[in-house]
């Protein structure tokens, strides 16, 4: 009898339940139902606290299109994993002990960058671990695509679509703030898909004068409105020269709720136009996964079951050049897949006249 644990960690996104379902259904086939699956509640916290339950096959039915995660999730910062907390809890020790208590043959982990750091840590500690890459940011190293990204992109692009009609009617400049603190994949793809005139990414520090120039050129060409797709983690060229500490202090003292509102004031002062800000926020992470993510999640889940059957532990399931492949956790942990400045999608944007603020 094989005993497999599953947990979801970090921020939720579309496709988590589809992936859980893919893992479970494939495991039942691989081991001819000679398998017990344990759902660990609320991510690594559940593994630390020993909060888990044995799941039945019917638990995995009807969840393909369900958003969120039936297992619950939490954020457990990797930098604190080896820190003994105020309650004298040794997190790593507890996770190892609960893994053994459950008599697991493998732990399946669904998560993003921080999650994969801890997954690699547990692998190095001797646990059998297989992981799946999820995040709307698409910034996990070793995979061309994460599940959740396409669903979030569809939502963000729809926001841009809807903004176009009101922006056109009123002749305004609209800033749509899209999720992405450190990377701009979501803003880039949604911006292209939603017909944004300016796309600002964390990877390309912006010059406010360049942004204003684009808006004025559109006005002179008889275009009464402009749409800006702005990643929440964008920085100006002046801020790019700061140290991390200086930037953190500057942002902490910023009087605006987010960078988009600062941009709105600066652009308004320089153009005299009305500026509106729209922040879809967690809408981008919610709701049912799109068909692409349902398929990708299922492929990842089935591949994870294969890795377990073949005892290929210590790997993340990744998508590379259209193929599902195992990627060593040691290669994934601690790396961030940023948008290259020479990315072909950025070049496509430039080719059709989109400004990237540089």
N, C-alpha and C positions, 0 to 999 in steps of 0.2 A: 504493500500500500504506500503510494507516494503522498507526501503531505506538503502542500504548497501554500505559502502565505502571500497575500497581495495587499499593498497599501498605495494610497495616492498622497502626494506631498506637495506643499507649496500652494500657489494660487490655483484656483479651479479654472477649467476651460472646457470648451465643447469637445466631446469625443472621449472623455475619460471613461464613461460608462460603456461606450462602444468597445473601448480597448479592454476593459475588465471582462466584458462578455466574450470578446475574441479569445482572450487567454483561457478563460474557463471552458468554453466550448471545445477549443482545440485540445486542452488537457484531457477532457473526458474521452475524446476520440483517441488521442495518443496512448492513453493508458487503459483503454477499454473500460472506463468508469472505475478503475481501481486506483482512485485518487481522492484525497480529501483536500478541500480548499478552505483556507482560513482567511477571512476578511479582517484586516487590522484597522481599527477605527481611528480616524483623525491623524493619519500620516505617521511620522516617526514618533510623535507623542504617544500614540497608541502602542507602539512597539516598546517604548521606554516604560510605559505604565502597565503594560500587559493587558491592554484593552482590546480584545479580539473575540471573534465568534466563528464557529464552523458554519459554512454556508452550504446551502442545498442547491441543486441544479436549477430549481425554479426561481432562485434569487437572481439568476442571470437572464431571465426571460423578460421581454418587454422593456429593456433598458437601452436598446440600440439608439433610439432617437432622443433619449432623456439627457438633458443638460446637467451640469454639476457632477457630483460623484456620490454614489450610494454609500461609499465607505466614509465619507467626510474627509476633511483635510485640515492641515495646519502648517504654519511656517515655523520651522525650527532652524535658526541660523547656524550654518556650518561652523562658524568661528567659535560658537559656544558649545559645540558637541563634546569637546574634551574638558570643558570647564565644569567643575563640581559646583552645583548651585547652592543657594542658601539653605536648601533642605537636605544637603549632603547627598544629592542624587548623582550617581556616576552614570551618565546617559549611555555611554558606549557599553559599559559593563551590563547595564540593565537590558539593553537591546540584545546583546549576545545571550544573556541568560534566558530571556523570553523566547528567543529563537530556539534555544535548546529545549525549553519547557514545552513548546509547541511541537517539538520533534520534527522540525521542518527539514525537508530535503532541499528546498530553495525558497528564497524570498524574491518576489516580483515587485519592482518599484516603478511607479509611474510618476514622472516629475520633470522639472526643468534643471537649470544650472546648479543651484544650491543642492537640490535633491541628489544630483549625480555625484557631487562631491562626497556626500555622506554615503551614498551607495558604494562608491569606490573605497571609502574608509572601512565599511563593513566587509567588503570583499577582501581587503588587505588584512582584516582581523580574522579571516578564515571562514566567513559565512559564504554560502553559495548564493550569489545574487545575479539576477537578470533584470535589466531595466528597459523602459520604453520612454521615448522623448516627447513630452507634451509641453507646450507653451504657445500662447498667441504671438509671442515675440519672434518665434522661429530662430532663436539665437543659440540653440544647443549645437555644440561642436560635433562633427562626425556624421551628421545627417543633413541631406538637402532640404528636408521638410519635417516639421513637427506637426503633430495633430493639434487642432485648435486654431492654427494660423489662418487657414482658408475661411473658417467660419467667422472669425473676428474680422478678417479683411472684408468679407461680404457685408457685415454690419456697418463697418466704418465707411465703406464705399457707398452704401445706401444713405448714410447720413449726408455725405457730400452730394449725392444725387438730389436729396430733398432740399438741401441748402441752396442749390442752384436756382430753384424757382423763386424763392423769396429774395435772394440776392439780386436776381435779374429784375424782379418787379420793383424793388426799392433803390436799385443802383448803389448797393453797399459793398463794402469789403467784409467778407466773413472769414474768420479764423476758426478752423475745426481742429481741436486738440486731440491727438490720437495717442493711445498708450504706447510706451516705449521709453524707458528711462535711459538706457545705455545704447540701444541699437534701434535702427530705423526701418527694418524690413516691413513692418506693418504699415507705417506711414507712407513708405515708398510705393508699395503695391496698391494700397487703398487710394493714394493720391493719383496714381496713374489711372486706375480703374474709375475713379470718381471725377476725372477731368479737372484736377486742381491746377491752378495757374502758377502757384509757388509751392514747393515742397521743401520743408526744412527738417533736416535729419541731425541726430547727435554726432554723426560721423563727419559732417561738413559744417564747421562753425560759420555762422551767417554774418553778413555785413548789412546792417539796417539800411544803409544807403542803397545797396543793391536791390533789396526788397522793395523799397519805395520807388526806385527807378522803374522797376517792372510794372508796378501799379500805375504810375504816371504814364508810361508808354501805352498801357491798355486804355487809359482814359483818352489819350490823344488819338488813339485808333478808333474811338467811338464805342468802346466797350465800357459800359457803365458800372460793371461789377468786377470783382476779383475774388477768387477762392484760394485760401491758404491752408494747406494740410501741414500741421505742425506737430512733430513728436514732442511729448511732454518733457523729454530730456535734452532739448536743443540748447546750445550755448552760442553766445556771440563770439566774434573773433577776438574781442577784448578779453572775454572770460576764458578763452582757450589758452591765453598766456598766463593765467593764474595757476597757482599750485592747487592741489585738491583741497587743502585746508582753506585756502583763501576763497575758493569758489563755494565751498560749503558754507562758509561764514557769510559771503555775499548773498547767497540764496536764502539763508536763514533770516537775513535782515531785509529781504525784498518785501516791499509793502503790498505786493500783488499776490493773489491766491495761487497763481501759476504763471509760467513764462508767457503764455498766450495773452494774458491781460496786460503784461508789460509791453509786449509787441503791439497790442491794440492801441495803447496810449501813444507810443512812439510814432506809429504809422498815422494815427489820427492827427497828431500835431504837425506832421510833415506834409500831409496831403490835404487836410481839411475835410476829409470824407468821414462819413459815419462808419464806425467799425463795430462789428458784433462778434462775440466769441461763443462758440458752442463746444461743450465738453461732454461727449457721450459716455465717457468713463466706463463703469463696469458693465454697461450694456454690451460692450464689445466682448466680454467674457461669458455672457449668459446666453440662455436659450438652447435650442436644439442644434446639434452639429449638422453642418451642410453635408450633402452626399459624399463629397470628396473626403471629408474628415471621417465619415462613417467607414468608408472603404479603407482608408489609410490606417485607422485605428484597428480595424479588424485584421488587416495584413500584419501589422505590428504584433497584435496579440497572438495570432496563429504562429508567427515566427518565434515568439518568446517560448511558446510551448515546445516547439521543435528544439530550441536550444536546451531546454530543460531535459527533454527526452534524450538528447545526445550528450548531456552533462557538460555543455559548453558554458560554464558559469563565468562570471566576471566580465560579461559583455552587455552592451546596450544594443538594442535592435535599431538599425538605422536605414535610411533610404539614400542610396547613392546611385546616380545615373539610372534611375528607374528600378533598380534592383534592391531587394531587402537583404541587408548584410549584417553580420555581427561586428560590432566595433568595441575594442577593449575599453573598459571603464577607465583604465589608467590614462588612456589617450583623450578621453572626453572631459574628465574632472578638471575643473579650474580653467577651462578654456571658453572663450566667448566668440561666437560667430558673428562678427560685425559686418556691416555692409561695406564692401570695398569701394573706394572712391572711383575706381575705374569699372565698376559693376556695369554689365551690359544694359540693365534696366535703367540705371541712372543715365547712361548714354542715350538710351531710347527717349527718355524724358527731355534731355537737352536737344535731341534731334527734332522734337516737335515743339520746341520753344518754351518748355517749362523752366522756370528759374529755381535754382537750389540755393539762392541767397549768397553765393560766393562771388 
